[in-house]
Amino acid sequence: MSDISKQSEAQTAPVSQRVYEDIRERIISLALQPGARVSEKDIAAQIGVSKTPVREAFIRLSDEGLMEIRPQSGSYVSEITFEKVYESLMLRRALEMAVAAEAANQRSTLDLLNLQDMIEQQQAAADAADRVAFFELDTAFHRGLADIAKMPSAIRMIRMVRGTVDRVQRLRISRGESRHAQVIEAHRAIVAGIEARDPEAASAAMDRHLNCVELFAQIIRSPEVRERVAQAAG
């Protein structure tokens, strides 16, 4: 999705949705640090809205595991733990494997062209060392698979479980690490299975793509991440 399209979509969305997306992006991008206390009043003032949509957003983000609302204490950005990431990865893998298989059954020639175009855009972002654009294109690729599979509920469910995973990916990006070549290769393998109308091949390729528990564990347990979390908690 282009910047203009995203701006247009944001402008037409209800206030509550815009506020939710704003705060969610702050958490995913690590602008709001893991363990940080977050004030409804401060966020409302920063965005320029009343506290009501902020409170509603906090509840939604709590349901996604990205925030914790503690009675008599306040609202906090959830810390990143191996247990949370492991659960999110397992749920996401199961959902996305099913999506890839169904996309292989449902795809059209135009769908294939769109997927291939997204991969080429990812390659361009990788060549330009634009990590943020690459991350956004990765999200668009996976959302596109669910669109092809005609599984709108899967889009919502995947979004709910991948927030924790996305934070780890942003941490990896902030450390200067990238797996661009591996991701592009994996996406090409998924598309190859879809092009062949082979649900098992598409699903297996997705399984290999998202089988990165050990990589994420190394990131979470790294000194840099532990120090970041400790600073936010302090």
Contacts in CASP RR format, 6 or more apart in sequence:
PFRMAT RR
TARGET T0000
AUTHOR 0000-0000-0000
METHOD contacts of the structure
MODEL  1
MSDISKQSEAQTAPVSQRVYEDIRERIISLALQPGARVSEKDIAAQIGVS
KTPVREAFIRLSDEGLMEIRPQSGSYVSEITFEKVYESLMLRRALEMAVA
AEAANQRSTLDLLNLQDMIEQQQAAADAADRVAFFELDTAFHRGLADIAK
MPSAIRMIRMVRGTVDRVQRLRISRGESRHAQVIEAHRAIVAGIEARDPE
AASAAMDRHLNCVELFAQIIRSPEVRERVAQAAG
1 9 0 8 1.000
1 140 0 8 1.000
10 18 0 8 1.000
10 21 0 8 1.000
13 21 0 8 1.000
15 49 0 8 1.000
15 53 0 8 1.000
16 53 0 8 1.000
16 56 0 8 1.000
16 57 0 8 1.000
19 47 0 8 1.000
19 49 0 8 1.000
19 53 0 8 1.000
19 54 0 8 1.000
19 56 0 8 1.000
19 57 0 8 1.000
20 53 0 8 1.000
20 56 0 8 1.000
20 57 0 8 1.000
20 60 0 8 1.000
20 61 0 8 1.000
22 47 0 8 1.000
22 57 0 8 1.000
23 32 0 8 1.000
23 43 0 8 1.000
23 54 0 8 1.000
23 57 0 8 1.000
23 58 0 8 1.000
23 61 0 8 1.000
24 57 0 8 1.000
24 61 0 8 1.000
24 64 0 8 1.000
24 66 0 8 1.000
25 31 0 8 1.000
26 32 0 8 1.000
27 61 0 8 1.000
27 66 0 8 1.000
27 67 0 8 1.000
27 77 0 8 1.000
27 167 0 8 1.000
28 66 0 8 1.000
28 163 0 8 1.000
28 166 0 8 1.000
28 167 0 8 1.000
28 170 0 8 1.000
29 170 0 8 1.000
30 167 0 8 1.000
30 170 0 8 1.000
30 171 0 8 1.000
30 174 0 8 1.000
30 228 0 8 1.000
32 38 0 8 1.000
32 77 0 8 1.000
33 77 0 8 1.000
33 228 0 8 1.000
33 229 0 8 1.000
33 231 0 8 1.000
33 232 0 8 1.000
34 77 0 8 1.000
34 78 0 8 1.000
34 79 0 8 1.000
34 80 0 8 1.000
34 167 0 8 1.000
34 228 0 8 1.000
34 229 0 8 1.000
34 232 0 8 1.000
35 76 0 8 1.000
35 77 0 8 1.000
35 78 0 8 1.000
35 79 0 8 1.000
35 229 0 8 1.000
35 232 0 8 1.000
35 233 0 8 1.000
36 76 0 8 1.000
36 77 0 8 1.000
36 232 0 8 1.000
37 74 0 8 1.000
37 75 0 8 1.000
37 76 0 8 1.000
38 58 0 8 1.000
38 67 0 8 1.000
38 75 0 8 1.000
38 76 0 8 1.000
38 77 0 8 1.000
39 75 0 8 1.000
40 51 0 8 1.000
40 54 0 8 1.000
40 55 0 8 1.000
40 58 0 8 1.000
40 75 0 8 1.000
41 51 0 8 1.000
43 54 0 8 1.000
44 50 0 8 1.000
44 51 0 8 1.000
44 53 0 8 1.000
44 54 0 8 1.000
47 54 0 8 1.000
58 67 0 8 1.000
58 69 0 8 1.000
58 75 0 8 1.000
59 69 0 8 1.000
61 67 0 8 1.000
62 68 0 8 1.000
62 69 0 8 1.000
62 75 0 8 1.000
63 160 0 8 1.000
64 160 0 8 1.000
64 161 0 8 1.000
64 163 0 8 1.000
65 78 0 8 1.000
65 84 0 8 1.000
65 164 0 8 1.000
66 77 0 8 1.000
66 78 0 8 1.000
66 163 0 8 1.000
66 164 0 8 1.000
66 167 0 8 1.000
67 75 0 8 1.000
67 76 0 8 1.000
67 77 0 8 1.000
67 78 0 8 1.000
68 75 0 8 1.000
68 76 0 8 1.000
68 77 0 8 1.000
68 78 0 8 1.000
69 75 0 8 1.000
70 76 0 8 1.000
77 232 0 8 1.000
78 84 0 8 1.000
78 164 0 8 1.000
79 229 0 8 1.000
79 233 0 8 1.000
80 164 0 8 1.000
80 167 0 8 1.000
80 168 0 8 1.000
80 171 0 8 1.000
80 220 0 8 1.000
80 225 0 8 1.000
80 229 0 8 1.000
81 220 0 8 1.000
82 216 0 8 1.000
82 217 0 8 1.000
82 220 0 8 1.000
82 221 0 8 1.000
84 164 0 8 1.000
85 164 0 8 1.000
85 165 0 8 1.000
85 168 0 8 1.000
85 213 0 8 1.000
85 216 0 8 1.000
85 217 0 8 1.000
85 220 0 8 1.000
86 213 0 8 1.000
86 217 0 8 1.000
88 161 0 8 1.000
88 162 0 8 1.000
88 163 0 8 1.000
88 164 0 8 1.000
88 165 0 8 1.000
89 165 0 8 1.000
89 210 0 8 1.000
89 212 0 8 1.000
89 213 0 8 1.000
89 216 0 8 1.000
91 161 0 8 1.000
92 158 0 8 1.000
92 161 0 8 1.000
92 162 0 8 1.000
92 165 0 8 1.000
92 210 0 8 1.000
93 206 0 8 1.000
93 207 0 8 1.000
93 210 0 8 1.000
93 211 0 8 1.000
95 154 0 8 1.000
95 157 0 8 1.000
95 158 0 8 1.000
95 161 0 8 1.000
96 142 0 8 1.000
96 145 0 8 1.000
96 158 0 8 1.000
96 206 0 8 1.000
96 210 0 8 1.000
97 203 0 8 1.000
97 206 0 8 1.000
97 207 0 8 1.000
97 210 0 8 1.000
98 151 0 8 1.000
98 154 0 8 1.000
98 203 0 8 1.000
99 142 0 8 1.000
99 145 0 8 1.000
99 146 0 8 1.000
99 149 0 8 1.000
99 151 0 8 1.000
99 154 0 8 1.000
99 158 0 8 1.000
99 206 0 8 1.000
100 145 0 8 1.000
100 149 0 8 1.000
100 190 0 8 1.000
100 194 0 8 1.000
100 199 0 8 1.000
100 202 0 8 1.000
100 203 0 8 1.000
100 205 0 8 1.000
100 206 0 8 1.000
101 199 0 8 1.000
101 200 0 8 1.000
101 202 0 8 1.000
101 203 0 8 1.000
102 149 0 8 1.000
102 150 0 8 1.000
102 151 0 8 1.000
102 199 0 8 1.000
103 111 0 8 1.000
103 145 0 8 1.000
103 146 0 8 1.000
103 148 0 8 1.000
103 149 0 8 1.000
103 194 0 8 1.000
103 202 0 8 1.000
104 193 0 8 1.000
104 194 0 8 1.000
104 196 0 8 1.000
104 197 0 8 1.000
104 198 0 8 1.000
104 199 0 8 1.000
104 201 0 8 1.000
104 202 0 8 1.000
105 149 0 8 1.000
105 197 0 8 1.000
105 199 0 8 1.000
106 148 0 8 1.000
106 149 0 8 1.000
106 150 0 8 1.000
107 148 0 8 1.000
107 194 0 8 1.000
107 195 0 8 1.000
107 197 0 8 1.000
108 148 0 8 1.000
111 148 0 8 1.000
111 194 0 8 1.000
112 191 0 8 1.000
112 194 0 8 1.000
112 195 0 8 1.000
114 144 0 8 1.000
115 141 0 8 1.000
115 144 0 8 1.000
115 145 0 8 1.000
115 148 0 8 1.000
115 187 0 8 1.000
115 191 0 8 1.000
115 194 0 8 1.000
116 191 0 8 1.000
118 137 0 8 1.000
118 140 0 8 1.000
118 141 0 8 1.000
118 144 0 8 1.000
118 187 0 8 1.000
119 141 0 8 1.000
119 184 0 8 1.000
119 187 0 8 1.000
119 188 0 8 1.000
119 191 0 8 1.000
121 137 0 8 1.000
122 134 0 8 1.000
122 137 0 8 1.000
122 138 0 8 1.000
122 141 0 8 1.000
122 180 0 8 1.000
122 183 0 8 1.000
122 184 0 8 1.000
122 187 0 8 1.000
123 184 0 8 1.000
125 131 0 8 1.000
125 133 0 8 1.000
125 134 0 8 1.000
125 137 0 8 1.000
125 180 0 8 1.000
126 134 0 8 1.000
126 178 0 8 1.000
126 180 0 8 1.000
126 181 0 8 1.000
126 184 0 8 1.000
131 173 0 8 1.000
131 176 0 8 1.000
131 178 0 8 1.000
132 173 0 8 1.000
134 178 0 8 1.000
134 180 0 8 1.000
134 183 0 8 1.000
135 166 0 8 1.000
135 169 0 8 1.000
135 170 0 8 1.000
135 173 0 8 1.000
138 183 0 8 1.000
139 166 0 8 1.000
141 187 0 8 1.000
142 158 0 8 1.000
143 155 0 8 1.000
145 190 0 8 1.000
145 194 0 8 1.000
146 152 0 8 1.000
146 154 0 8 1.000
146 155 0 8 1.000
146 158 0 8 1.000
147 155 0 8 1.000
148 194 0 8 1.000
165 216 0 8 1.000
168 216 0 8 1.000
168 219 0 8 1.000
168 220 0 8 1.000
171 219 0 8 1.000
171 225 0 8 1.000
171 228 0 8 1.000
172 178 0 8 1.000
172 179 0 8 1.000
172 219 0 8 1.000
175 219 0 8 1.000
175 222 0 8 1.000
175 224 0 8 1.000
179 215 0 8 1.000
183 209 0 8 1.000
186 205 0 8 1.000
186 208 0 8 1.000
186 209 0 8 1.000
187 209 0 8 1.000
189 205 0 8 1.000
189 208 0 8 1.000
189 209 0 8 1.000
190 202 0 8 1.000
190 205 0 8 1.000
190 206 0 8 1.000
190 209 0 8 1.000
192 201 0 8 1.000
192 205 0 8 1.000
193 201 0 8 1.000
193 202 0 8 1.000
193 205 0 8 1.000
194 202 0 8 1.000
219 225 0 8 1.000
END
